[in-house]
Every structure is written in C-alpha cells, then in structure tokens.
C-alpha cells in the first residue's frame, strides 16, 4: 500500500502513530514493510493456507465473536446431507464433473427446516442457470450481480447451539482442521513464531471493543484462486465480528483513481452498470427468464428489487422506446454467447475472428499477461484504435515490438491499420473518480486539452453521433438499438458534453407524475413500471436535489470522522457497508468505543455516525411473516441486507464456481506439491491448452526442475501501470531508469548473478532480460525441507522506441490461466529459471525458449489437466445429477 498507494497510506501511518499495529504479508520487503511493525514473507500463491490456519486458530481457541457469528452469519444454518467436502474427496467438493471441469452446486445447498420442502434444498443453481457447457464458459459475475446469488426463500434448518455436524460452523471447522501453524510453515514458508504473532495480533484486536482490517490488492486477486483468497479473508472477518464495523472490513486497494468506477459502470464484459448481470444466450432469452435469474421476489433483502434497477437502466438507455409492451427493450441488450473477456478476445484475434479493437488507457503489449500473444494477436486485426497520452507500445508494436526483432513478425506483412487518437488527461476534463472507498469525487477541468486531445466522453458521444447518422435510413432491426438510444446531452459553453449532465442521467430521474424531471434521491425510489430511469442504481443519490454531491468539499475540521460531506460514497453516501452489524441484535452498540449505528428507541429509527445500511424504521425486534420477501423479509437483526438470507456467508451455498469454501490449491505452475490433496491446482480454473501458451511442469513432475524458481510481478511507486504515464516523463524515468529483477543474496550466489549486472529470466512462454538487484528484500523460504527462491519483477517496462526508457516486459513471462469466478489472469505466481547474462537476440531467443520447453517435456496439456488426483478413487457423489 505504501509502494503503490502512497497518498492513501498516510492514514495507515497516522493510525500507527496512534497505536495501531500494522503487519505486512508479502513475498518481498517493500516500503510498506519498512513502515510496518512486522513484515512476514510468504510464498506467492499460498495465502489460503495462512488464512485457513487463522480460521482454525480462531475456532480451536474459541476466539470467535459468538453473539455476532450466531446472529449475523450463516454459521447455524444446516447444509444438505448430500454435501461432501474436499476433506472427504481428496481436494474436490461434491458435484464435480470430470468431463466438463466444473461443479454442479445442488449438493452445497442449505437444508430445509421441518415443514419445509426438502425436495428443493435452498441453494443450487439460480433459476435459468442449470449446470452445463454454458456454465463452464462464463464467470459467476454474469449470474449474480451485487446482491449475490438468489435463494428460494423457504424455511432453512438452523441449530443455534452450533453443535449439529451439518451446521456451517462445524463444516468450516472440519474443513480447516489440517491448516495448522506447521502447515503454514511448510507451505507458506512462514515460521510458527510469525504465524502466532499474526494470529494473536488479529484476534486480540477483534471483538466488542476492537476491530481489525484486512487490506489487499492484486497480490490477492491475480491468481487462479483469487476470488477464494478474498473469500477466506471474509470468513476470518465474519468470525471475528469485523464486518460492517468501523476499523474492520476488507479494503480492496484499486489500481488507479477510478478502477472502482470502471467496474461500477463497467468496462467488464459480464456485468451491466450497478453489477446487474449480463444476459446469456439460451438462459435469458426473454425478459422473464432474466428477471427470474437475477433475483427472486421471495428472497430477503434489497436485491429482490433488482427488477426496479434493471427497468430503470433500460429506460435510461432507450427512454420512450422502452415500454412494458416490448419488455423495456430488453431484446436490445447484447446477449453473451460465452466468456468474452480480454484473453478470450485475444485468442479470437489470433483465430481471425476479430476485425477491430479499441484500446483506451490500456496497453496490452506491456500490461496484459502473455505479452507475446497480445502483440501477435493485434497483428491479425484489420484496424486498431489507440487512445492514449503517448505513443505506447501497443500503438507501435508493428514496427518496434520484440517479435519484429526476433523475426516472428515482419512490419511489411502486418496489415493492421493503427489509428492513434490523443486523449485528454484528467486535468483537462471534468468528471468523477470512484476510488477504493467507493467514493465519487469530482474533478473540474483545469486547462483545455491541447491540440486534438479529447475526453472519452466527447469522443464516444461524437462517435455515436456519426454511427447513428450513417444508420439513419436503416430499416434493419439490428440497428434499432443504436437508433433508439437516448443520445441527447446538455453541452457546456465550449459546445462539449457537460459531464454533470451525464452524472444526472446516471443518478436517475422521475419520468412521470408531479415529480417528473426531478432527480431521484435514493435507489429505493426506483420503480419497475417505467416511471423512473437511472444509469446505475448504486449511484442514485449522487445528484439528489439536482446537486452534484460528488463535488462536496466540506473541510474535515468542520465534520466528524465519518466526513459525509466530503465526496459521495455509493450506495446512499454510506461509508461502511452492512453497518447494521455495528450494533448488537437488540440495536445497541457492541461497545461505546465502537459505536457507529444504533437503534434510537425514542425516535423509532436507526441513527448514528453514518447512513444506516438498513430499513430506517425497522425495529430490532421485528420478525417478518413466513415467506415474506424483499426488504420487508429482513428481520430486525438481518444486517447483510443485500444477501438472500440476510446473513454473512461463511459457507457459500451457491455462487462460487470453484467451491462453497476456499481451499488451498497450488498455482497453475508451481515447484511445490499441494500438501493437502493429490489435486494440485484449482480443478475449476480456466485453462487454454495451446502451443503458444505452454506451461512449466509442476511439483516434482518430470521436467519441473527446468524451471526451479518462483517469479512474481508488482508495481513501483515511481512508475504507473504499463508506463504510459511515467516512462515518457524524464524525471520519473530517471528515478527508475531500467527494468530490474530482485533476487536474494543466496539466489545470486547459487546462480552466479552480480548486483547491477544482467540476468535472463526464462519461463515456459518467453525469456526476458533485466538488471540484477541483489537484495535481502527477497527472502528465501524453506518449504518442506526445500529452499524456494522467489524472483521479483516490476511490470512497468516494455519494448518500444517512443518512451524515454524502455526494457523487456515482465508480463511476457506469463501464460493465460484464469480464475473461474471473475476470469482474471494469474500474474502473481509462476515458475522460471534465471541465469546470468543478457538474453539472446533474434532467432536465438526463440531457440533458447524452445530448448527449455524441450528439456521440460512441455506439451499443450502440461499443467493444464484440471483433475490431477485419481478419479477412480473418488466416489460418485452427484446423486444422479449431471
């Protein structure tokens, strides 16, 4: 955080000065480590073992916050008798399909209470999401949206003594029973003493009077098990009562100023604004199919009202053209035919299935996994549009990329027509950033953009106008979605689109009645009858009263610590999600020290230092009638108001494609064998067996000694992402002029590497060169009696001719293997070799990589077998279900 988010890290340093303890768990010693109470080095990719051991420590020592856990989590809920754990099935959960490489989730479901319908257990696939080929091709986000998966809200069996062996509590306890401090030492390389220091620090600082926070970044996300890393941390935080409380929770550090905004109003292929699901061909062919899949009116919570968010979005898109008779123009929404993520698109380019590509603030030639594949893919395009500040490597790959030097590509043979369109910087346009805290902050244009530079807003508006003009006389039905779009926006004094007008549309408006034309004040005002619109329901309220609240700038000295008048946080300007959990079931603060939201019995409402994340006037004692759905179905002590049962999920009965509980698997390629199971890697991960995507053998397999070391990638303070904003600036380039690798003194001695000299790093895909930094910041780790060395690689450099400084790209070493839930690549753990000297040039570079592949015996299936245990020894637990 200090290295990559130095401004935000101010608050961590101030907290530490006030007595907070800061522990940094990371493969290398960084600026964060230097300002922490303790740095704990960890082997990249082994985090579930560390977090799972924390769970075991909490449960074994009865350090969990029992009142919180029983009341606010699903710990007391019983799970189906058909469920079997990875501990029973050698690394698989029940329902695994070997042929398809994915799970059927029926057996993970909740058990029905007495009198309930046991033929329909609570959980399993959402309506319209049956197990099948299409399920294996898409990510979970396209199913469930921000409310999580829907549950048929009927009676679930519970045991609030937590003693029944089928309670979630007991299942979690059994699942992590082997995650001992010794396992942490042997798998993560963390000493038993360091583990106990961490465990005691976290648990002693949790409970009624104290809270602990977890802060993570891409070191947790960029793994084939990334979503489950974060799930494990969520289990820890729920057990300790740290969710929904001040000083607790889990904070995702975002890559730059508005990465949060780019997922809220998404650049992602599988969700619509506000985390509404994208419809899928064959599953959501009708509006009714779609509504049944995204939410259930019988489930608890605000996500039951997802139809109001969806209708309002469609009205914002198509206005008067969207009517109840045509299902609000639902048929205009493109339907997914599978996974259409960055990497699937790249491979489709290579197969000549993609003609054109837009790059906006993106530099895949440097910043995406498998840089060689990215550059070769772009050489297959007919046209490429690059909008950026500088002539980045993705704009010049055709003349100066590594494949030109190696002879794999020839400039005269590349027919890709590249259009470089200069972009305005954030100081040259008005708009909002949505950052780590979910806070929208408005930035005002300081200067006019130079020359032909344009904002994205103006560029896409003008592009839309030109396309609509070209199609104006079209009678083709497929052109109606473009022609019927709402495409009228207010302009400023310069004749350009007024960004505040777009924010007002995103906020939403009343369309009929006495308040027609007025801005919505809250997403609870949205209707499913077409009388409201809104481009992103979670942002509703940012323009309440016709005022841009993202521009609120009341000084901190004039507010309390919550600072509700600085910027605006979604939803509803709420600074902590699920903050009903900051009070006990009776509505009283768990402690005066941590008082945040509480029930005011005299005023008959929830009050406190934040906007309550609860129905404002619902008494803590309220209990709904059986079968009541929506917000009215929430009991007065159901704080997780977006979840289908109002509880925080220790166990996920539905929604995670690779298991209801996080369990440890090794990365796609790893020199270490899974110590828990014969199942080596995540059996539901997404792999792409291709000749241009070969992998190192893993963990003692023949040839694994060819790539004996682990490499990991990271950022530096002095450079920004793929370098487009920093390697063109001489003063930043001077601070970090050359691509380098960090190695320990022990590894340097073992491989004959000299500080300041050159090294060649070789993976199963490529070989790159880097200056050597010999440093104790990289700690050799002892894993089951064997020393594991890790090589650190900053990823900001790329090969091109336009930047002030250039160098080989760390991401060239990476292959493409993805987390099944969110389709993110594994960038933080791979296998490599490192040798002294510069890499070969020209065709000799290709021969070097090929020689390594040959010595390792790598084939397209090396490390790509999803099931690596012994299927014949695993009983069929699917109960006849496919």
C-alpha positions, 0 to 999 in steps of 0.5 A: 500500500505504501509502494503503490498507494502512497497518498492513501497510506498516510492514514495507515501511518497516522493510525500507527502513530496512534497505536495501531499495529500494522503487519505486512504479508508479502513475498518481498520487503517493500516500503510498506514493510519498512513502515510496518511493525512486522513484515512476514514473507510468504510464498506467492500463491499460498495465502489460503493456507495462512488464512485457513490456519487463522480460521482454525486458530480462531475456532480451536481457541474459541476466539470467535465473536459468538453473539455476532457469528450466531446472529449475523452469519450463516454459521447455524444454518444446516447444509444438505446431507448430500454435501461432501467436502474436499476433506472427504474427496481428496481436494474436490467438493461434491458435484464435480464433473470430470468431463466438463471441469466444473461443479454442479452446486445442488449438493452445497445447498442449505437444508430445509427446516421441518415443514419445509420442502426438502425436495428443493434444498435452498441453494443450487443453481439460480433459476435459468442457470442449470449446470452445463457447457454454458456454465463452464464458459462464463464467470459467476459475475454474469449470474449474480450481480451485487446482491449475490446469488438468489435463494428460494426463500423457504424455511432453512434448518438452523441449530443455534447451539452450533453443535449439529455436524451439518451446521456451517460452523462445524463444516468450516471447522472440519474443513480447516482442521489440517491448516495448522501453524506447521502447515503454514510453515511448510507451505507458506514458508512462514515460521510458527513464531510469525504465524502466532504473532499474526494470529494473536495480533488479529484476534486480540484486536477483534471483538466488542471493543476492537476491530481489525482490517484486512487490506489487499490488492492484486497480490490477492486477486491475480491468481487462479484462486483469487476470488477464494483468497478474498473469500477466506479473508471474509470468513476470518472477518465474519468470525471475528465480528469485523464486518460492517464495523468501523476499523474492520472490513476488507479494503480492496486497494484499486489500481488507479483513481477510478478502477472502482468506477470502471467496474461500477459502470463497467468496462467488464464484459459480464456485468451491466452498470450497478453489477446487474448481470449480463444476459446469456444466450439460451438462459435469458432469452426473454425478459422473464427468464432474466428477471427470474435469474437475477433475483427472486421476489421471495428472497430477503433483502434489497436485491429482490428489487433488482427488477426496479434497477434493471427497468430503470437502466433500460429506460435510461438507455432507450427512454420512450422506446422502452415500454412494458409492451416490448419488455423495456427493450430488453431484446436490445441488450447484447446477449453473451454467447460465452466468456468474452473477456480480454484473453478470450478476445485475444485468442479470437484475434489470433483465430481471425475472428476479430476485425477491430479493437479499441484500446483506451488507457490500456496497453496490452503489449506491456500490461496484459499477461502473455505479452507475446500473444497480445502483440501477435494477436493485434497483428491479425486485426484489420484496424486498431484504435489507440487512445492514449497520452503517448505513443505506447507500445501497443500503438507501435508494436508493428514496427518496434515490438520484440517479435519484429526483432526476433523475426516472428513478425515482419512490419511489411506483412502486418496489415493492421491499420493503427489509428492513434487518437490523443486523449485528454488527461484528467486535468483537462476534463471534468468528471468523477473518480470512484476510488477504493472507498467507493467514493465519487469525487469530482474533478473540474477541468483545469486547462483545455486539452491541447491540440486534438486531445479529447475526453472519452466522453466527447469522443464516444458521444461524437462517435455515436453521433456519426454511427447513428447518422450513417444508420439513419435510413436503416430499416434493419432491426439490428440497428434499432438499438443504436437508433433508439438510444437516448443520445441527447446531452446538455453541452457546456459553453465550449459546445462539449458534453457537460459531464454533470449532465451525464452524472444526472442521467446516471443518478436517475430521474422521475419520468412521470407524475408531479415529480417528473424531471426531478432527480431521484434521491435514493435507489429505493425510489426506483420503480419497475413500471417505467416511471423512473430511469437511472444509469446505475442504481448504486449511484442514485443519490449522487445528484439528489436535489439536482446537486452534484454531491460528488463535488462536496468539499466540506473541510474535515475540521468542520465534520466528524470522522465519518466526513459525509460531506466530503465526496459521495460514497455509493450506495446512499453516501454510506461509508461502511457497508452492512453497518447494521452489524455495528450494533448488537441484535437488540440495536445497541452498540457492541461497545461505546468505543465502537459505536457507529449505528444504533437503534434510537428507541425514542425516535423509532429509527436507526441513527448514528455516525453514518447512513444506516445500511438498513430499513430506517424504521425497522425495529430490532425486534421485528420478525417478518411473516413466513415467506415474506420477501424483499426488504420487508423479509429482513428481520430486525437483526438481518444486517447483510441486507443485500444477501438472500438470507440476510446473513454473512456467508461463511459457507457459500451455498451457491455462487462460487464456481470453484467451491462453497469454501476456499481451499488451498490449491497450488498455482497453475505452475508451481515447484511445490506439491499441494500438501493437502490433496493429490489435486494440485491446482484449482480443478475449476480454473480456466485453462487454454491448452495451446502451443503458444501458451505452454506451461512449466511442469509442476511439483516434482513432475518430470521436467519441473526442475527446468524451471526451479524458481518462483517469479512474481510481478508488482508495481513501483511507486515511481512508475504507473501501470504499463508506463504510459504515464511515467516512462515518457516523463524524464524525471520519473524515468530517471528515478527508475531508469531500467527494468530490474529483477530482485533476487536474494543474496543466496539466489545470486550466489547459487546462480552466479548473478552480480548486483547491477549486472544482467540476468535472463529470466526464462519461463515456459512462454518467453525469456526476458532480460533485466538488471540484477538487484541483489537484495535481502528484500527477497527472502528465501523460504524453506518449504518442506525441507526445500529452499524456494527462491522467489524472483521479483519483477516490476511490470512497468517496462516494455519494448518500444522506441517512443518512451524515454526508457524502455526494457523487456516486459515482465508480463511476457513471462506469463501464460493465460490461466484464469480464475473461474469466478471473475476470469482474471489472469494469474500474474502473481505466481509462476515458475522460471529459471534465471541465469546470468547474462543478457538474453539472446537476440533474434532467432536465438531467443526463440531457440533458447525458449524452445530448448527449455520447453524441450528439456521440460517435456512441455506439451499443450496439456502440461499443467493444464489437466484440471483433475490431477488426483485419481478419479477412480478413487473418488466416489460418485457423489452427484446423486444422479445429477449431471 
